[in-house]
């Protein structure tokens, strides 16, 4: 019995030494570099969480160390007009991509970029109207909601400037035009016909021309309004998260911005997709590890710590109770706990939308 016990102890020690040796070997090897493209709408949050993930020296498939690098890429750069795209191909592409909206993943596939969704959403935010008090009261004084009709009519009658991200330069801006199309047609479905409607385009371009200069609004319209106020725009349509992150300066306080949900709003649901190319001439021996890494970062972005930091950044994540608690402080600005408008669906093809963007860029400078 003693010899058997000694043998078992010896085997245990050998196994322990082997585990330690394998662990040290894994950590001594250079990690597999993984690239994660991400929409600028959640870039800061994702970068912070990826940094925390890399600090854990992650290993996938129990054998391969990985290190993730974040690359900010707007959705329009992925599937938009050929001369504006980043040009991803078999030899040059990210391993994963967090798009702004799920229709972008479908558009990328139609552009022959083999992305497949591995996580439907890592968080959510909706388009939200914001208006300074005087403009807000004028637009809603007759009982009308703060929406496209009331904003457009009030801006025209008062000669007030508006502030929108350029609809032809980013998915955030395109979402503004899609919301306008839904409001004009009084339907949440964005079809090719709704985008090509001549009366809609005339009306839309007239409203967009209430923006004095798109370039002066900067990368973040809410950030610019917080520092420079309503001289650059009395009302704007932006993501809820952008408003929340910039509720300071001239947007805050007793005479701060008033927020309101549009009747038709685009949902930025931030799906995570992986590059899933098959039938290549030279298969990637690390393909399984790359996919595992993308799935692993998706799981990391839904951990309690990640959810907490998402909520702090104005991104709706986690359960309804957590969202309600996190968003309660913004009720005084007009935000509701749950979205009550109609969520836009995009049935128009990528070709139709790219053509629409081209018309916007030719008309609105």
N, C-alpha and C positions, 0 to 999 in steps of 0.2 A: 504494500500500500504506500509505503514511504517513497519507493522509486517511482510509482505511478504519479504521486503528488508532485515529486520533483520534475518529472517529465512534463506534466501539465503546466507547472510554473514556468519551465523553460520555454515551452511553446508560446505561452502568453507573453513572455518577455521578448521573444523573437518577433511576434506579431506586433507588439508595441513599438519596437525599434523600427520595424518595417513601415508602420504607419507614419512615424516621425520622419523617417527617411524620405518617404514618398511626399509628405507634406513639404519638407524642406526642398526637395527637388522641384516640386510644382512652383514654389515661391521663388526659386532661383532662376527659373526659366522666364524669358521675356513674355509679357502677356500678349494675347491676340488683340490687335487693335480693332475696335468696333466703332463705326461712325453712325451717329444718330442724327438725322436731319429733323428739324423741328420748326413749326410755324413761329414767327416772332410774337404771336399773341400769348404764348406761354413759355417763351424762351428763358426768361429769368428764373421762373420756378423750376423748369426742367434742368437747367444748368446747375442750380444749387443742389437739387436732389441727386443728379448724376455725380457731382463732386463727392457727396456723402456716400454714394454707392461705391465709387472707385476706392474710397478710403478703407473699405472693408476687405480689399484685395480679393474680389470675387472670383470664384471658380465655377465653371459650368460643366455639366456632364461628369462631375466628380474628378475631372482630369485636366481641365484647361483653364488657365488664368486668363482673364479678359480685362481690358481697360476701354472705357467708352468715351468718345469725343463727340461733343455736340456741335452741330453745324446749323446755323439759322438760315432757313430758306423759306420764302413766301410761297404759298401754293401756286400762284400764277407763274412763278419761275419753274415749276415742275411741269405743268401741263398747258401753259399758255401758248401764245404765238411763238413760232419756231425761233425767231430772232431774239426773244427775251428769255428763253429757257436756259437752265443750267447745263443741259446737254448730258444728262446721265445716260450711260450705256453699259454694256457687259463689262468693260474694263474700268469704268469709273462711275461708281454709284455708292450710296450709303447702304448700310445693312438694315437700318430701320428708319422709319419716317413717322413722325407725329404730325399729321395734317390738321388743318383748321376744321375741316368738315368732311363727312363721309363721302359726299359726292366728288370730292377732290381725288380720293383713292380710285374711284371708278373712272374719272377722267384720265388719271395717270395710266390706268390699264388700257384705255382706248388710245393713248399715245404710245402704246407698246412698251410701257414701263411695268415690269411684272411684280407689282406690289400686291400682297395679299394681307388683308386685315387679320391681325392676331389678337387684338383687344379692341372691342367696339368703341370704348371711350375711357380716357384717363381723367376726365373732368368735363365740365360744361360751363358755357356762359352764353347769354343771349344778347342780341342787339338791344340797346336801350336809348331812348331819347333823353337828352338833357337840355334844359333851357334856363336862362337867368330869370329872376323873378318877374320883372316887368314884362318881358316877352311872354313868359309862361302865363301870366294873368291875362294878357291881351288875347293869347291864343285859346285860352280855356274859359274866358269870361262869359261866352254865350252858351256854355255847357258842353261844347265839343271837346272831345279828348285831344290830348297832345299827340297828334299823329300827322301823317303826311299832308292831309288836306289843310288842317288848322295851321301847321307850321308854314306851308307854302303860301297860304293866303295872308297870314300875318306878316311874313317876311316881305311879301310884295307890297302890301298896303302901308307898312311902316318903313319900307326901304332898309330893312335890317339885314346885316350880313349873317350868313350861315357858315358853319364850319363842318365840313365832311372830309374824311380821307378820300383821296382821288380814286374814283371807281375803276380806273383802268390800270392802277399801279399796284394794287394789293388785294388779297382776298377780303381783307377788312373793308376796303373801299368798295369792292364789287358787291359785298353783302348789302351795302347801302342802296345800290341801284336795284338789286333783287327785291329788297323790301319795298322800294318805290313801285316796282312792277306789280308786286302782289297787291299793294294798296290801290293802285290805279285800276287794276282788273278785278279787284275785290275777290281774289281767290288766292289760296296759299300755294297753288301749283304754278311753277314758273315753266312755261312751255316756250317753244321757239316762236309761236305766234304772239305771245305776250311781250317778248323782247323786241320783235320786229314791228310792232304796232306803231304806225306813224304818229298818231295823236299822243301816245304815251311818250315817245321819244322827244317830241316837241315840248311837252310839259316838263319832262325830266330835265332836259338841258336848260330850260328856263330857271328851274329851281337850282340846279348845280351852278349856274352863273351868278347866284347870290353869294357864292364863295369868292371873296375878293382876290385871293391868291393862295392856291393850294400849297405852294412851296413854303410860305411863311408859317404854315401850321405844324411843320416838322414831322418827325416820325411818330409822335404821340400827340394827337389833337388835344386830349384831356390835359396832358402835362403842359402844353402851350397855353391853354385857356386858364389853367391854374395860376400861371405866372403873369399872363398878359390880359386876362379877362375878356369881357364881351366886346372890346374894340375889334377883336378878330372874328367874333361870331356870337350871336345871341342864342343860338341853338345848334345842337349837333346830334348825330346818331352814331353811337360807338358801342363797343362791347361793354357789357356791364362790368366786367373785370377791370377794364381800363379806367372807367369812371371811379371805381372803388379805390384803385391804387393811387389815384390822384386827387382824392378829396382833401385838399389843403389849399392854402392861399386864397385866391379869389373864387374858388369853387366851394369853399367851406364857410361856416358861420351862418349868422341869421339871414344874410342876403345871398346865401350860396345857391348853388345849382339846384334845380328841381328835376328829379328823374321820373320817367314815365315809360311804361312798356308800349311798344308799337302794337297795332292790331295784328300786323304780320311781321314776324321777326325770324331771322335766320338763327338756327342753333349751331354754335360752334361746339362740336362734341369731341373734338380731338382724338380721333381714332389712331391707334398704333398699327402700322403695317410693316411687314418685312419683305425685303427683296427676295423673291422666290423663283429664280430663273432655272429652267430645266432645259434639257437637250442642248447643252453647251458643248463645244468641241473638246474643251479641257475642263472636266469637273473640278470644282473647288474642294480640296480635301478637308477644309475647315467649315464647309457649308453647315453641317449639323451643329457645330459649336457656335457659329454666327447666329443661327436661328435661335438656339438656346439662350444666347446672350440677349437678343432682342426680347424674347419672352420674359427673361429674368428682370430686365429693366422695367418692363410693363408691370410685373408683379410688385416691384419695388415702389413704383409710382402710386400704388394703391394701398401701401402700408399705412398704419395709423399716423406715423410721423409725416409721411408725404401728404396725406389727406389734410392734416392740420395746417401744413404750410401752404397747401393749395387754397384752403378757405381764407387764410390770412392774405392771400394774393387776389382775393375776389373771385376765385374759381369755385364753382359749385361741385363739391366732391363729398363722398361719404353718404351717410343716411340722412333722411329728412330732418331728424332731430338735430344733428350736427350742423346742417345747413341753416336751420332756423335760428340756432343760437349764434352762429357766426354772422348772420346777416341782420340780426335784430338792430344793431346800432345804426343801420342805414335806412331804417323805416322813416326817420324824420326827413330824409331827402325824397321819399316817395317810392322806394323799392319795396316790393312785396316778397313774401317768403317763397311763393311759388309763381311760376310764369303763367299768366292767364291768357296771353294772346295765342294766335294760331301760328304754328311752326311751318315755315316755308319748306316745300319740297321742290327739287329741281329736276324736271323731266326733260328739259332742253338738252340736246347733245353738247358735247365739248365743242364741236365745230360751230354750233349756233352761238354758244357763249363767247368763244374766241372772236367770232365776227362782231358780236355786240360790243365787246371790249375794244375792238379796233375802231368802231364807230365813235365810241366815247373818246378815245384818244385823239381822233381826228377833229372832234368837235370841241372838246373841253381841254384847254391848255392850262 
